[in-house]
Amino acid sequence: MTAPADLVTAAGRRRAYWHTGCCLAVLVVAGWLALRHWPTVETGAVRLAVADQGWLLVGATAAVATWASAALAQQGAVPCRLPGGRLVAAQFAASAANHVLPAGLGAGAVNLRFLMRCGLPAGRAASALAVKATAGAAARGALIAVLAAACPGLLRLPRVPPVVFGALLAAVALLAVLPRTRLWPRCRRAVGAVLADIRAVHANPPRAAALWGGSLAFAALHSLVLISVTQAVELPLSPLRVALLYLAASSAAALLPTPGGIGSLDAALAFALTVNGAPGAAAASAVLGYRLLTVWLPLVPGLLVLGVLMRRNAL
């Protein structure tokens, strides 16, 4: 008969093997991404080597601050006090995981696991993530509205292809038939839980300030990263215009579920900058610099932090 101590030891070994395997998988993914996109990273580094290093330092500082702002927004979305250091580390790891899996699945999975490790039930953790995502979208929309008023005529609505109209009609039809399906009770309960959490947040002013302050800071700091890079490469666009173009391009790129917007955001940013008067070479260098500061430089350290958090049972 197996002793309880032996069972505990066996379970610990299995957990250690699983954590080691996950860490190795993280390192393999990091190496694969680095090798696959190495020409892009190398070209961006060469072009930015002669740029204004002071502005690049401002951009790097803003990129680091995005993790703190994400942690602040996440803290505001939950009722319990989260461990500050691990919360920021989880946001750093989540940003790296978000560049591996599409449509925000990596960041969502990391944050969900982190909140559950902090004691929240799965349903409450998922609701907290939904509250944070809703606040982030609303904050981004508010910034776009303010900047569009400050830069009139900069944004022009493009012609919508027929396929988009077809997709919208299909979405409307799906929403029309959803109340008649078996999924409707679950959807209604999920939406009700999110709305209840939103009301609870706004009943607590410090939580509301953390949620909205972190959400607004997150979008503004990402804009500041691109502004700093455009200033470093002397791109002839004002900071307000660059911020508006970034927010609009990143919102449009979010419709295409690529890991971290890689490819879709790059194309949207380059197109937006060149259409509004930036030289092609400078626009490409600005996009490469933005990616270097927000993706390539933090990627491997972020994945390593992810592996450490998993090994320490923080995720």
Disulfide bonds with the S-S distance in Angstrom:
none
